[in-house]
Amino acid sequence: MNKRETIISGRECILFDNASADCLLVQPVDDHDSELLEQEVKQIQALSDKPFSLVAFRVGDWNKELTPWPAPPVFGKVPFGEGAEKTLAFVVGQLLPEFHGEIRHCLLGGYSLAGLFALWAAYQTDLFAGVVAASPSVWYPGWTEYVADKTPMAKSIYLSLGDKEEKTKNPVMAQVGNAIRMQYDRLAGQMENVVLEWNQGNHFVDADKRMAKGFAWLMNGGKK
């Protein structure tokens, strides 16, 4: 698999290209995620024999570009924005057309706030056959109310969370466990191909492995 960096509509992207792939994995990343991508790709390959390409696009303002509506700071002093719609417009309007005709299936996945973005995108468009929301920030203010009366357009959704993530002193983020359980219960009543996997550790453990497990699960048709 060839790795190269490219610019798409002014945004830095990292592409792992497989000429025989008909499946494209799409992932928003920050600098830390970018450093783990090669490991993630190798782990996906170890978990699935399906050929794929992966394109990761860099997100500069994590709190703004991946969130669907404004919210006050939960940690630190940086508030959240409402940039998810613009980010999704880039993916749909600029990124995916770069691969037009080369793929049959698109899967979107992300970690943390990028996982929330991927999950939100599943409710906005049917362009993604499956979505990986690994340790997603479903504690986000207003999220549980948002999904309460909505149905996703993706056919398959993979959810995961670390078993220590809800054991935090931050009262807002501590709701992540209840929120992910509610999210799974809601989805399980709407679709057949959904899973919630619990991983050992807190939010900062094995992000690459958690993402790899999610993408492989989708590529294997909902099977580990």
C-alpha positions as CSV (number, residue, x, y, z in Angstrom):
1,M,0.0,0.0,0.0
2,N,1.4,3.4,-1.1
3,K,1.4,6.3,1.4
4,R,1.5,9.9,0.2
5,E,0.4,13.3,1.4
6,T,-1.7,15.5,-0.8
7,I,-3.8,18.7,-0.7
8,I,-7.5,18.6,-1.5
9,S,-9.2,21.9,-1.7
10,G,-6.6,23.5,0.5
11,R,-6.8,20.8,3.2
12,E,-3.9,18.5,4.0
13,C,-4.7,14.8,3.5
14,I,-2.8,11.6,4.0
15,L,-3.6,8.8,1.6
16,F,-2.8,5.1,1.9
17,D,-3.6,3.9,-1.6
18,N,-4.4,0.3,-2.7
19,A,-4.9,0.1,-6.5
20,S,-7.2,-3.0,-6.1
21,A,-9.4,-1.5,-3.4
22,D,-13.1,-0.8,-3.9
23,C,-13.6,0.4,-0.4
24,L,-12.5,3.8,0.9
25,L,-12.0,4.6,4.6
26,V,-12.3,8.3,5.5
27,Q,-11.0,9.7,8.8
28,P,-10.6,13.1,10.3
29,V,-7.3,13.4,12.2
30,D,-5.2,15.7,14.3
31,D,-1.5,15.6,14.6
32,H,-1.5,12.8,17.1
33,D,-3.9,10.7,15.1
34,S,-1.7,11.3,12.0
35,E,1.3,9.7,13.8
36,L,-0.7,6.5,14.4
37,L,-2.1,6.0,10.9
38,E,0.5,3.6,9.7
39,Q,0.0,1.4,12.7
40,E,-3.8,1.7,12.3
41,V,-3.5,0.6,8.6
42,K,-1.4,-2.4,9.5
43,Q,-3.9,-3.5,12.2
44,I,-6.8,-3.2,9.8
45,Q,-4.9,-5.4,7.4
46,A,-4.3,-7.9,10.2
47,L,-8.1,-8.0,11.0
48,S,-9.5,-8.1,7.5
49,D,-8.4,-9.5,4.1
50,K,-10.6,-7.0,2.2
51,P,-8.6,-4.5,0.1
52,F,-9.1,-0.9,1.0
53,S,-7.7,2.6,0.7
54,L,-7.7,5.1,3.5
55,V,-7.7,8.9,3.3
56,A,-7.2,10.9,6.4
57,F,-7.8,14.7,6.4
58,R,-6.3,17.0,8.9
59,V,-8.5,19.0,11.2
60,G,-7.0,22.3,12.4
61,D,-9.6,23.5,14.9
62,W,-10.8,20.2,16.6
63,N,-13.4,21.9,18.8
64,K,-15.0,23.9,16.1
65,E,-14.7,21.9,12.9
66,L,-16.1,18.6,14.2
67,T,-19.1,19.8,16.3
68,P,-22.6,20.3,15.0
69,W,-23.7,23.2,17.2
70,P,-22.1,25.6,19.7
71,A,-21.5,24.6,23.3
72,P,-19.6,26.1,26.2
73,P,-16.2,24.8,27.2
74,V,-16.2,21.4,29.0
75,F,-12.5,21.3,29.6
76,G,-10.1,24.2,29.4
77,K,-11.4,27.5,28.1
78,V,-12.0,26.8,24.4
79,P,-15.7,26.6,23.5
80,F,-17.2,24.3,20.8
81,G,-18.4,25.6,17.5
82,E,-20.7,24.6,14.7
83,G,-18.3,23.6,12.0
84,A,-19.5,20.0,11.4
85,E,-21.7,21.0,8.5
86,K,-18.9,22.7,6.7
87,T,-16.5,19.8,7.3
88,L,-19.0,17.3,6.0
89,A,-19.6,19.6,2.9
90,F,-15.8,19.3,2.3
91,V,-15.9,15.5,2.5
92,V,-18.9,15.1,0.3
93,G,-18.2,17.9,-2.2
94,Q,-14.4,18.0,-2.5
95,L,-12.8,14.9,-1.0
96,L,-15.0,12.0,-2.2
97,P,-15.2,13.3,-5.8
98,E,-11.4,12.8,-6.0
99,F,-12.0,9.1,-5.8
100,H,-15.0,9.0,-8.1
101,G,-15.2,5.8,-10.1
102,E,-12.5,4.1,-8.1
103,I,-14.6,2.9,-5.1
104,R,-17.9,1.3,-4.4
105,H,-18.1,1.7,-0.7
106,C,-17.2,4.6,1.6
107,L,-16.8,4.2,5.3
108,L,-16.4,7.1,7.7
109,G,-14.7,6.8,11.1
110,G,-13.3,9.0,13.8
111,Y,-12.0,9.0,17.3
112,S,-13.2,11.2,20.2
113,L,-14.8,14.4,18.7
114,A,-14.1,13.0,15.3
115,G,-16.1,10.0,16.4
116,L,-19.0,12.3,17.3
117,F,-18.6,13.9,13.8
118,A,-18.8,10.5,12.1
119,L,-21.9,9.5,14.1
120,W,-23.5,12.9,13.3
121,A,-22.7,12.4,9.6
122,A,-24.6,9.1,9.7
123,Y,-27.8,11.1,10.3
124,Q,-27.1,13.6,7.5
125,T,-26.2,11.5,4.4
126,D,-26.5,8.0,3.0
127,L,-23.1,8.2,1.2
128,F,-21.4,6.2,3.9
129,A,-22.3,2.5,4.0
130,G,-20.9,2.3,7.6
131,V,-19.6,4.5,10.3
132,V,-17.0,4.0,13.1
133,A,-17.6,6.1,16.2
134,A,-14.6,5.1,18.4
135,S,-14.7,6.6,21.9
136,P,-17.1,9.2,20.5
137,S,-17.8,12.4,22.5
138,V,-21.5,11.5,22.9
139,W,-21.4,13.4,26.2
140,Y,-21.6,16.5,24.0
141,P,-24.3,18.9,25.3
142,G,-27.6,18.3,23.5
143,W,-26.5,15.1,21.7
144,T,-28.8,12.6,23.4
145,E,-31.8,14.9,22.8
146,Y,-30.7,15.3,19.1
147,V,-30.7,11.5,18.3
148,A,-33.8,10.7,20.3
149,D,-36.2,11.1,17.4
150,K,-33.8,10.5,14.4
151,T,-32.8,7.5,12.3
152,P,-29.4,7.1,10.8
153,M,-28.9,6.7,7.0
154,A,-25.8,4.5,7.3
155,K,-26.4,0.7,7.1
156,S,-23.9,-0.3,9.8
157,I,-22.6,1.5,12.8
158,Y,-19.7,0.5,15.1
159,L,-19.6,2.1,18.6
160,S,-16.9,1.6,21.1
161,L,-15.8,3.1,24.5
162,G,-13.1,2.5,27.1
163,D,-14.4,0.9,30.3
164,K,-12.8,3.7,32.4
165,E,-14.0,6.7,30.3
166,E,-17.0,7.4,32.4
167,K,-15.0,7.3,35.5
168,T,-13.9,10.9,35.2
169,K,-14.2,13.8,37.6
170,N,-15.6,16.1,34.8
171,P,-19.4,16.0,35.4
172,V,-20.2,16.5,31.7
173,M,-17.8,14.0,30.3
174,A,-18.8,11.5,33.0
175,Q,-22.1,11.1,31.2
176,V,-20.4,9.4,28.2
177,G,-21.2,5.9,29.6
178,N,-24.9,6.5,29.9
179,A,-24.9,8.4,26.6
180,I,-23.2,5.6,24.6
181,R,-25.6,3.0,26.2
182,M,-28.6,5.1,25.2
183,Q,-27.1,5.6,21.7
184,Y,-26.6,1.8,21.2
185,D,-30.1,1.0,22.6
186,R,-31.7,3.5,20.2
187,L,-29.7,2.2,17.2
188,A,-30.4,-1.4,18.1
189,G,-34.1,-0.7,17.8
190,Q,-33.6,0.8,14.3
191,M,-31.0,-1.4,12.5
192,E,-29.6,-4.9,12.6
193,N,-25.9,-4.1,12.0
194,V,-24.8,-2.2,15.0
195,V,-22.5,-3.1,17.9
196,L,-21.1,-1.5,21.0
197,E,-17.7,-2.8,22.0
198,W,-16.1,-2.0,25.4
199,N,-12.3,-1.7,25.5
200,Q,-10.0,-1.7,28.5
201,G,-8.7,1.6,29.6
202,N,-9.5,5.3,29.5
203,H,-10.0,7.6,26.6
204,F,-6.3,7.9,25.7
205,V,-5.5,4.2,25.3
206,D,-5.0,2.4,22.0
207,A,-6.8,4.9,19.7
208,D,-5.3,3.3,16.6
209,K,-6.3,-0.2,17.7
210,R,-9.8,0.9,18.5
211,M,-10.2,2.6,15.1
212,A,-8.8,-0.5,13.3
213,K,-11.2,-2.8,15.1
214,G,-14.1,-0.6,14.0
215,F,-13.1,-0.3,10.3
216,A,-12.4,-4.1,10.1
217,W,-15.8,-4.9,11.7
218,L,-17.5,-2.9,9.0
219,M,-15.4,-4.3,6.2
220,N,-16.0,-7.8,7.4
221,G,-19.8,-7.3,7.2
222,G,-20.4,-6.8,10.9
223,K,-18.2,-9.6,12.0
224,K,-15.1,-9.6,14.2
